[in-house]
Amino acid sequence: MADKEIIMERYRHSLIEKLFGEMKHTCSESTYKVYEAPIRNFFFDFLDLEFVTVRDIKEVSTTQVNEWIYQLKQEGNKNATVNRMVSSLYWFYKNLLQRPNPIVDYNPFSTDLGANRLKTSTIAKGTRIPDDKLKELNTYFANNRSWLGERNYLMFLIFITTGMRKSEVNNLKIGDFYDYGEKFAVSFVGKGDKYNVAEIPQGIKHILNSFIFRSGWNYTMREQYIFVSDPAINTPLSDRQISYLFDDAYEAVGLPSTIRIHDLRHTYITKSLEMGLDVYDVSKRVGHANINTTRRYDHSFRIFNDNPAEDFFSQLTEKSQQNYPKLTLIKGAI
């Protein structure tokens, strides 16, 4: 096995780095960063290749994959960590197969070909935020009447009433929101480049309209990102910026420092199951590729039918909605 400096030197300007860079557009920035290390280490540490050729990539076998998995486990990695690392390589080979001129014939990391996955906990990791703390968070965000405060409040409400992931919310644009009959909805590209739709409560629609109007935007600006640092720019917030503002909110209401943004999603899924909603419906709403992932949260016309989004919003507080009277919008402006 090579040391870290040698691995990095081999990786720089290699075929693996080039191919990986060409795939950057297929996932979020945070996912891209997470995938890089396992891909790099498999070829330049485990296989100990000094130079990687197309033939080297093509000749990787499922037997080698399972040997790598065994080694990772022997090194003390948790099962879930090993599975995430393997998934990184599965994604890499999946993208190679999807190229106009594929340079591989099969995916050696596929379970269909015998690649192993380690058994993980049947309980979803995360924290179900108590209802009283959700109300305190709602009050914390709603009380800040500045432009930034309204932006942050809108982001919080979308997180807790849709169960969307951080990258999904952060990349929302004006053009992603639309009316669906009497409902209001948002379309987004989820994990694995899968298209999905979420219902947006009418109360949040009013807040969104207010925020768009306040920002000097309108609904014809379809490519304008919603969550930006300044209304004059069109670059979404970074993951770190979002984490900081929610960390401050969690601290302000007395939640432990271990609470993450993902726990808002965890709470949405868990509350949905607590309310007796069908696990299949919930899995589709939150974009789980495997229904078993959703079942892990069940511990204590599928999009709009009996969707709890409106209930979640109304449970938070009635008073905060009084700050957002229905706007009389000029016809054609939206």
VEXLUMKE-252986 format. One line per 5 residues: number of its first residue (from 1); their letters; for each residue x, y, z of N, C-alpha, C. Coordinates in steps of 0.2 Angstrom, whole numbers, plus 5000, padded with zeros to 4 digits. Layout:
% VEXLUMKE-252986
NUM) a) X Y Z X Y Z X Y Z  ...
//
This chain:
% VEXLUMKE-252986
1) madke) 5004 4994 5000 5000 5000 5000 5004 5006 5000  5002 5011 4996 5006 5017 4996 5004 5022 5001  5009 5027 5003 5007 5032 5007 5003 5038 5004  5000 5042 5008 4995 5047 5005 4998 5052 5000  5005 5054 5001 5008 5058 4996 5009 5055 4990
6) iimer) 5011 5049 4990 5012 5045 4984 5005 5044 4980  5000 5043 4984 4993 5042 4981 4991 5048 4977  4992 5054 4981 4990 5060 4978 4994 5062 4972  5000 5060 4972 5004 5062 4966 5002 5057 4960  5001 5051 4961 4999 5047 4956 4992 5049 4953
11) yrhsl) 4988 5052 4957 4981 5054 4955 4981 5060 4951  4985 5065 4953 4985 5071 4949 4987 5070 4942  4983 5073 4938 4984 5072 4930 4983 5065 4927  4980 5061 4931 4979 5054 4929 4973 5053 4925  4972 5048 4922 4966 5046 4918 4960 5046 4923
16) ieklf) 4961 5044 4929 4956 5043 4933 4953 5050 4935  4958 5055 4937 4956 5062 4938 4952 5065 4932  4955 5064 4926 4952 5067 4920 4944 5064 4920  4943 5057 4920 4937 5055 4919 4932 5057 4925  4935 5057 4931 4931 5059 4937 4929 5066 4936
21) gemkh) 4933 5071 4933 4931 5078 4932 4926 5079 4927  4926 5074 4922 4921 5075 4917 4914 5073 4920  4914 5070 4925 4907 5068 4928 4904 5073 4933  4908 5078 4934 4906 5083 4940 4899 5085 4939  4897 5086 4933 4890 5089 4932 4884 5084 4934
26) tcses) 4886 5078 4935 4881 5073 4936 4879 5072 4944  4882 5076 4948 4880 5076 4955 4881 5083 4958  4879 5083 4965 4880 5090 4968 4888 5090 4970  4890 5097 4972 4897 5098 4974 4899 5094 4980  4894 5093 4985 4896 5090 4991 4897 5082 4989
31) tykvy) 4893 5080 4985 4893 5072 4983 4899 5071 4979  4901 5076 4975 4907 5075 4971 4913 5075 4975  4914 5079 4980 4919 5079 4985 4920 5072 4989  4914 5070 4991 4914 5064 4995 4916 5058 4991  4914 5058 4984 4916 5052 4980 4923 5052 4978
36) eapir) 4927 5057 4978 4933 5058 4975 4938 5053 4979  4939 5053 4986 4943 5049 4990 4943 5042 4989  4937 5039 4989 4937 5032 4988 4939 5030 4981  4937 5034 4976 4939 5032 4969 4946 5032 4968  4949 5038 4971 4957 5038 4971 4960 5033 4974
41) nfffd) 4958 5031 4980 4961 5026 4984 4961 5019 4982  4955 5018 4978 4954 5011 4976 4959 5009 4970  4960 5014 4966 4965 5013 4960 4972 5014 4962  4974 5019 4967 4981 5020 4968 4983 5018 4975  4979 5015 4979 4981 5013 4985 4980 5005 4985
46) fldle) 4973 5003 4985 4972 4996 4985 4975 4992 4979  4974 4994 4973 4977 4991 4967 4984 4993 4966  4986 4998 4970 4993 5001 4970 4996 5002 4963  4992 5005 4958 4994 5006 4951 4997 5013 4951  5003 5013 4948 5007 5019 4947 5004 5024 4942
51) fvtvr) 5002 5020 4936 4998 5024 4931 4992 5019 4929  4987 5023 4927 4981 5019 4926 4979 5020 4919  4978 5014 4915 4976 5015 4908 4968 5012 4907  4966 5013 4902 4959 5011 4900 4958 5004 4902  4963 5000 4900 4963 4993 4901 4963 4991 4908
56) dikev) 4967 4995 4912 4966 4994 4920 4959 4995 4922  4956 5000 4920 4949 5001 4922 4944 4996 4920  4945 4993 4914 4941 4988 4911 4942 4981 4915  4948 4980 4917 4949 4973 4920 4948 4973 4927  4946 4978 4930 4944 4977 4937 4938 4972 4938
61) sttqv) 4939 4967 4942 4934 4962 4943 4930 4962 4950  4925 4959 4950 4921 4959 4956 4925 4955 4962  4929 4951 4960 4933 4948 4965 4938 4953 4968  4941 4957 4964 4945 4962 4967 4941 4967 4972  4935 4969 4969 4930 4973 4973 4929 4970 4980
66) newiy) 4927 4964 4980 4926 4961 4987 4932 4960 4991  4938 4959 4988 4944 4959 4992 4945 4966 4995  4943 4971 4991 4944 4978 4994 4939 4979 5000  4933 4977 4999 4928 4978 5004 4930 4974 5011  4933 4968 5010 4936 4965 5015 4941 4968 5019
71) qlkqe) 4946 4971 5015 4951 4975 5018 4949 4981 5021  4944 4985 5019 4941 4991 5022 4938 4989 5029  4935 4983 5029 4932 4981 5035 4937 4979 5040  4942 4976 5038 4948 4974 5042 4951 4980 5045  4951 4986 5041 4954 4992 5044 4950 4995 5049
76) gnkna) 4944 4993 5051 4940 4995 5056 4935 5000 5054  4934 5001 5047 4928 5005 5045 4921 5002 5046  4917 5006 5048 4910 5004 5049 4906 5001 5043  4902 4997 5043 4898 4994 5037 4895 5000 5033  4892 5005 5036 4889 5010 5032 4894 5014 5028
81) tvnrm) 4900 5015 5031 4906 5019 5028 4908 5015 5022  4909 5008 5023 4912 5004 5018 4907 5004 5012  4900 5004 5013 4895 5004 5008 4895 5010 5004  4896 5016 5008 4897 5022 5004 4903 5023 5000  4908 5020 5002 4914 5020 4998 4913 5016 4992
86) vssly) 4910 5010 4992 4909 5006 4987 4904 5009 4982  4899 5012 4985 4894 5016 4981 4897 5021 4976  4903 5024 4979 4907 5029 4975 4909 5026 4969  4912 5020 4969 4915 5017 4963 4909 5014 4959  4904 5012 4962 4898 5010 4958 4896 5016 4953
91) wfykn) 4895 5022 4956 4893 5028 4953 4898 5029 4947  4905 5029 4949 4910 5030 4944 4909 5026 4938  4908 5019 4939 4908 5014 4933 4901 5015 4930  4896 5017 4933 4889 5018 4930 4890 5024 4925  4894 5029 4927 4895 5035 4922 4899 5033 4916
96) llqrp) 4904 5028 4918 4908 5026 4912 4904 5022 4907  4899 5018 4910 4894 5014 4905 4890 5019 4901  4888 5025 4904 4883 5029 4901 4886 5034 4896  4893 5034 4895 4896 5038 4890 4894 5036 4883  4894 5041 4879 4892 5040 4872 4896 5034 4869
101) npivd) 4903 5033 4871 4907 5028 4869 4910 5025 4875  4906 5020 4878 4908 5017 4885 4915 5014 4884  4919 5015 4889 4926 5012 4890 4926 5006 4894  4920 5004 4897 4920 4998 4901 4914 4994 4898  4914 4987 4899 4908 4983 4897 4903 4981 4903
106) ynpfs) 4905 4982 4909 4901 4980 4914 4903 4984 4921  4899 4984 4926 4900 4988 4932 4902 4982 4937  4909 4982 4939 4911 4977 4943 4909 4978 4951  4906 4984 4952 4904 4985 4959 4896 4984 4959  4893 4981 4954 4886 4980 4954 4885 4974 4959
111) tdlga) 4880 4974 4963 4878 4968 4966 4875 4962 4962  4872 4964 4956 4870 4960 4951 4875 4955 4949  4882 4957 4949 4887 4953 4947 4891 4950 4953  4888 4951 4959 4891 4948 4964 4895 4952 4969  4895 4959 4968 4899 4963 4972 4895 4964 4979
116) nrlkt) 4899 4963 4984 4896 4963 4991 4893 4970 4994  4889 4970 4998 4887 4976 5002 4886 4973 5009  4889 4977 5014 4889 4975 5021 4882 4977 5024  4880 4972 5029 4873 4974 5032 4874 4980 5037  4869 4984 5036 4869 4990 5040 4863 4990 5045
121) stiak) 4863 4995 5049 4857 4995 5054 4851 4996 5051  4846 4993 5054 4839 4994 5051 4835 5000 5054  4839 5004 5058 4836 5010 5061 4840 5016 5058  4836 5021 5055 4839 5026 5052 4843 5031 5057  4849 5033 5055 4852 5037 5059 4850 5045 5058
126) gtrip) 4849 5048 5064 4847 5055 5064 4843 5056 5070  4840 5062 5070 4837 5064 5076 4830 5067 5074  4825 5064 5077 4818 5067 5076 4817 5073 5081  4817 5079 5078 4817 5085 5082 4810 5086 5085  4809 5087 5092 4803 5087 5095 4799 5093 5092
131) ddklk) 4792 5092 5092 4787 5097 5090 4788 5104 5093  4789 5104 5100 4790 5110 5103 4796 5114 5101  4801 5110 5099 4808 5113 5096 4806 5116 5089  4802 5112 5085 4801 5114 5079 4797 5121 5079  4793 5122 5084 4789 5128 5084 4794 5134 5086
136) elnty) 4798 5132 5091 4803 5137 5093 4808 5139 5087  4810 5134 5083 4813 5136 5077 4809 5140 5072  4803 5139 5071 4799 5143 5067 4798 5150 5070  4797 5151 5076 4797 5157 5079 4804 5161 5078  4809 5158 5079 4816 5161 5078 4817 5163 5071
141) fannr) 4815 5160 5066 4816 5162 5059 4811 5167 5058  4804 5166 5060 4799 5171 5058 4800 5178 5061  4803 5178 5066 4804 5185 5070 4809 5189 5067  4813 5187 5062 4818 5191 5059 4815 5193 5052  4813 5200 5052 4810 5203 5047 4814 5206 5041
146) swlge) 4821 5205 5042 4825 5207 5037 4825 5203 5030  4828 5205 5025 4828 5201 5019 4831 5195 5020  4837 5195 5024 4840 5188 5025 4836 5184 5030  4832 5187 5034 4828 5183 5039 4822 5180 5035  4820 5183 5030 4814 5181 5026 4817 5175 5022
151) rnylm) 4823 5176 5019 4826 5170 5015 4827 5164 5019  4830 5165 5025 4831 5159 5030 4825 5156 5032  4819 5160 5033 4813 5157 5036 4810 5153 5030  4810 5155 5024 4808 5152 5018 4811 5145 5017  4818 5145 5018 4822 5139 5018 4820 5134 5023
156) flifi) 4819 5137 5029 4817 5132 5035 4811 5129 5033  4806 5133 5031 4799 5130 5030 4799 5125 5024  4803 5126 5019 4803 5121 5013 4807 5115 5016  4812 5115 5020 4815 5109 5023 4810 5105 5027  4807 5108 5031 4803 5104 5036 4796 5102 5033
161) ttgmr) 4794 5105 5028 4787 5103 5025 4788 5099 5019  4794 5098 5016 4795 5093 5010 4799 5088 5012  4804 5088 5016 4809 5083 5017 4814 5083 5012  4815 5088 5009 4820 5089 5003 4827 5089 5006  4832 5087 5003 4839 5087 5005 4842 5094 5004
166) ksevn) 4847 5095 5007 4851 5102 5007 4852 5104 5000  4855 5100 4996 4857 5102 4990 4851 5103 4985  4846 5099 4987 4840 5100 4983 4836 5107 4984  4836 5109 4990 4833 5115 4992 4838 5121 4990  4844 5120 4991 4849 5126 4989 4849 5127 4982
171) nlkig) 4848 5123 4978 4848 5124 4970 4841 5126 4967  4836 5127 4971 4830 5129 4969 4830 5136 4965  4826 5136 4960 4826 5142 4956 4819 5144 4955  4817 5151 4953 4811 5153 4953 4806 5149 4948  4809 5147 4943 4806 5143 4938 4804 5136 4940
176) dfydy) 4806 5134 4946 4805 5127 4948 4798 5127 4952  4795 5132 4953 4789 5133 4957 4783 5134 4952  4778 5130 4953 4772 5131 4948 4765 5129 4952  4760 5131 4949 4753 5129 4951 4751 5122 4948  4748 5118 4952 4746 5111 4950 4739 5111 4952
181) gekfa) 4734 5113 4948 4727 5114 4950 4727 5119 4955  4724 5116 4961 4723 5121 4967 4729 5120 4971  4734 5116 4970 4740 5115 4974 4745 5119 4971  4751 5120 4975 4757 5123 4973 4762 5118 4974  4767 5118 4969 4772 5113 4969 4779 5116 4967
186) vsfvg) 4784 5112 4968 4791 5113 4966 4794 5107 4963  4797 5107 4957 4800 5102 4954 4808 5102 4956  4811 5097 4956 4818 5097 4958 4822 5091 4956  4828 5091 4955 4832 5085 4953 4835 5083 4959  4833 5077 4961 4836 5074 4967 4842 5070 4967
191) kgdky) 4844 5066 4972 4849 5061 4972 4849 5056 4966  4855 5056 4962 4855 5051 4957 4852 5054 4951  4851 5061 4950 4848 5064 4945 4841 5062 4943  4838 5061 4949 4831 5059 4948 4826 5065 4949  4821 5065 4944 4817 5071 4944 4811 5069 4950
196) nvaei) 4810 5074 4953 4805 5073 4959 4800 5080 4959  4795 5079 4963 4790 5085 4964 4788 5085 4971  4788 5091 4974 4785 5091 4981 4780 5096 4981  4775 5095 4986 4770 5100 4987 4772 5106 4991  4770 5112 4990 4772 5117 4994 4765 5120 4997
201) pqgik) 4765 5121 5004 4759 5123 5007 4757 5130 5004  4751 5132 5004 4749 5138 5001 4752 5144 5006  4752 5143 5012 4755 5148 5016 4762 5150 5015  4766 5145 5013 4773 5146 5010 4773 5149 5004  4768 5148 5000 4768 5151 4993 4767 5159 4994
206) hilns) 4763 5161 4999 4763 5168 5000 4769 5171 5002  4773 5167 5007 4779 5170 5009 4784 5170 5003  4784 5165 4999 4788 5165 4993 4787 5171 4988  4780 5172 4987 4778 5178 4983 4781 5184 4986  4780 5185 4993 4783 5191 4996 4790 5192 4995
211) fifrs) 4794 5186 4996 4801 5186 4995 4803 5188 4988  4800 5185 4983 4802 5187 4976 4801 5194 4975  4795 5197 4977 4793 5204 4976 4798 5208 4980  4800 5206 4986 4805 5210 4990 4812 5210 4987  4813 5205 4984 4820 5204 4980 4821 5208 4974
216) gwnyt) 4815 5210 4971 4815 5214 4965 4815 5209 4959  4813 5203 4960 4812 5198 4955 4805 5197 4953  4804 5193 4948 4797 5191 4946 4798 5184 4943  4792 5181 4942 4792 5174 4940 4794 5173 4933  4795 5178 4929 4798 5177 4922 4806 5176 4923
221) mreqy) 4809 5177 4929 4816 5176 4930 4817 5169 4932  4816 5164 4927 4815 5157 4929 4822 5154 4931  4827 5157 4929 4834 5154 4931 4837 5157 4937  4833 5162 4940 4836 5165 4946 4836 5160 4952  4841 5159 4956 4842 5155 4962 4838 5159 4967
226) ifvsd) 4834 5155 4971 4830 5158 4977 4835 5160 4983  4839 5155 4985 4843 5156 4991 4850 5158 4989  4851 5165 4989 4857 5168 4987 4859 5173 4993  4865 5175 4993 4868 5180 4998 4865 5187 4997  4863 5188 4991 4861 5195 4989 4857 5195 4983
231) paint) 4851 5198 4983 4846 5198 4977 4849 5200 4971  4855 5204 4971 4858 5206 4965 4862 5201 4961  4863 5195 4964 4868 5190 4962 4864 5184 4960  4867 5179 4957 4863 5173 4955 4867 5167 4956  4870 5167 4962 4874 5161 4964 4871 5158 4970
236) plsdr) 4870 5152 4971 4867 5149 4977 4872 5149 4983  4869 5149 4989 4873 5149 4995 4878 5142 4995  4883 5142 4998 4887 5136 4999 4884 5132 5004  4886 5126 5004 4884 5121 5009 4886 5124 5016  4892 5127 5017 4894 5129 5023 4890 5135 5026
241) qisyl) 4888 5139 5021 4884 5145 5023 4878 5143 5026  4875 5138 5023 4868 5135 5025 4869 5132 5032  4874 5128 5033 4875 5125 5039 4876 5130 5045  4880 5135 5043 4881 5140 5049 4875 5143 5051  4871 5145 5046 4864 5149 5048 4860 5144 5052
246) fdday) 4860 5138 5051 4855 5133 5054 4859 5131 5061  4865 5131 5061 4869 5129 5068 4867 5135 5073  4867 5141 5070 4865 5147 5075 4858 5146 5077  4853 5144 5073 4846 5143 5075 4846 5137 5080  4849 5132 5079 4848 5126 5083 4851 5128 5090
251) eavgl) 4856 5132 5090 4859 5134 5097 4854 5139 5100  4851 5143 5096 4847 5148 5099 4841 5145 5103  4838 5139 5100 4833 5136 5103 4834 5130 5108  4841 5130 5109 4843 5125 5114 4844 5118 5112  4844 5117 5105 4845 5110 5102 4853 5108 5103
256) pstir) 4854 5102 5104 4861 5100 5104 4865 5101 5098  4872 5102 5099 4876 5104 5093 4877 5098 5088  4874 5092 5090 4874 5086 5085 4869 5087 5080  4864 5091 5081 4859 5092 5076 4861 5094 5069  4859 5091 5064 4861 5093 5057 4855 5095 5053
261) ihdlr) 4857 5099 5047 4851 5100 5043 4848 5094 5041  4851 5089 5040 4848 5082 5038 4843 5080 5043  4843 5082 5049 4838 5080 5054 4831 5083 5052  4831 5089 5049 4825 5091 5047 4821 5086 5042  4825 5084 5037 4823 5078 5033 4821 5072 5037
266) htyit) 4825 5070 5041 4823 5065 5046 4817 5066 5049  4816 5072 5052 4810 5073 5056 4804 5073 5051  4804 5076 5045 4799 5075 5040 4797 5068 5039  4801 5064 5038 4800 5057 5036 4797 5053 5042  4800 5054 5048 4798 5051 5054 4791 5053 5056
271) kslem) 4789 5060 5055 4783 5062 5057 4777 5060 5052  4779 5059 5046 4775 5056 5041 4773 5049 5042  4777 5045 5044 4776 5038 5046 4772 5038 5053  4774 5043 5058 4770 5043 5064 4762 5045 5063  4761 5049 5057 4754 5050 5056 4751 5045 5052
276) gldvy) 4754 5039 5051 4751 5034 5048 4751 5034 5040  4755 5038 5037 4755 5039 5030 4758 5032 5027  4756 5030 5021 4759 5024 5018 4767 5025 5017  4770 5020 5018 4778 5021 5018 4780 5021 5010  4776 5018 5006 4777 5019 4999 4777 5026 4996
281) dvskr) 4771 5030 4999 4770 5037 4997 4776 5041 4999  4778 5040 5006 4783 5044 5009 4789 5043 5005  4791 5037 5003 4797 5035 5000 4798 5039 4993  4792 5039 4990 4792 5043 4983 4792 5050 4984  4789 5053 4989 4790 5060 4991 4797 5063 4992
286) vghan) 4800 5058 4996 4807 5061 4998 4813 5058 4993  4811 5054 4988 4816 5052 4983 4820 5046 4985  4817 5042 4989 4821 5036 4991 4821 5031 4985  4826 5029 4983 4827 5024 4977 4824 5017 4980  4825 5016 4986 4823 5009 4989 4818 5010 4995
291) inttr) 4813 5007 4994 4808 5008 5000 4810 5006 5007  4815 5001 5007 4818 4999 5013 4822 5005 5017  4824 5010 5013 4827 5015 5016 4822 5019 5020  4816 5020 5017 4811 5024 5021 4808 5020 5027  4808 5013 5026 4806 5009 5032 4810 5010 5038
296) rydhs) 4817 5011 5037 4821 5012 5042 4819 5018 5047  4815 5022 5044 4813 5028 5048 4807 5026 5053  4804 5021 5052 4798 5019 5055 4800 5016 5062  4803 5019 5066 4806 5017 5072 4802 5020 5078  4799 5022 5082 4796 5024 5088 4790 5020 5088
301) frifn) 4743 5045 4960 4744 5051 4963 4747 5052 4969  4752 5050 4971 4756 5049 4977 4759 5055 4979  4760 5060 4976 4763 5067 4978 4758 5071 4982  4752 5072 4980 4748 5076 4983 4742 5073 4987  4741 5067 4986 4735 5064 4990 4737 5063 4998
306) dnpae) 4733 5066 5002 4735 5066 5009 4742 5068 5011  4745 5073 5007 4751 5075 5009 4751 5079 5015  4756 5078 5020 4755 5082 5026 4758 5089 5026  4761 5091 5021 4764 5098 5020 4760 5103 5023  4753 5104 5022 4749 5109 5024 4748 5108 5032
311) dffsq) 4748 5102 5034 4747 5101 5042 4753 5103 5045  4759 5101 5042 4765 5103 5046 4766 5111 5046  4764 5114 5041 4764 5122 5041 4760 5125 5046  4754 5122 5046 4749 5125 5051 4750 5124 5058  4753 5118 5059 4755 5116 5066 4761 5121 5069
316) lteks) 4765 5123 5065 4770 5127 5067 4768 5133 5071  4764 5137 5068 4761 5143 5071 4756 5147 5066  4751 5149 5069 4746 5153 5065 4748 5160 5065  4751 5163 5070 4753 5170 5071 4758 5172 5065  4763 5168 5064 4768 5170 5059 4765 5171 5052
321) qqnyp) 4759 5168 5051 4756 5168 5044 4753 5175 5043  4751 5178 5049 4748 5185 5049 4753 5190 5046  4759 5189 5046 4764 5193 5043 4764 5193 5036  4761 5188 5033 4761 5188 5026 4754 5188 5023  4751 5193 5023 4744 5194 5019 4745 5192 5012
326) kltli) 4739 5189 5009 4740 5188 5002 4741 5194 4998  4746 5193 4994 4748 5199 4990 4743 5200 4984  4742 5206 4982 4738 5208 4976 4744 5209 4970  4745 5204 4966 4750 5204 4961 4748 5207 4955  4752 5211 4952 4750 5214 4945 4750 5208 4940
331) kgai) 4745 5208 4936 4744 5202 4931 4750 5203 4926  4753 5197 4925 4759 5197 4920 4765 5198 4924  4766 5200 4930 4772 5201 4934 4774 5194 4936  4769 5189 4937 4771 5182 4939 4769 5177 4934
//
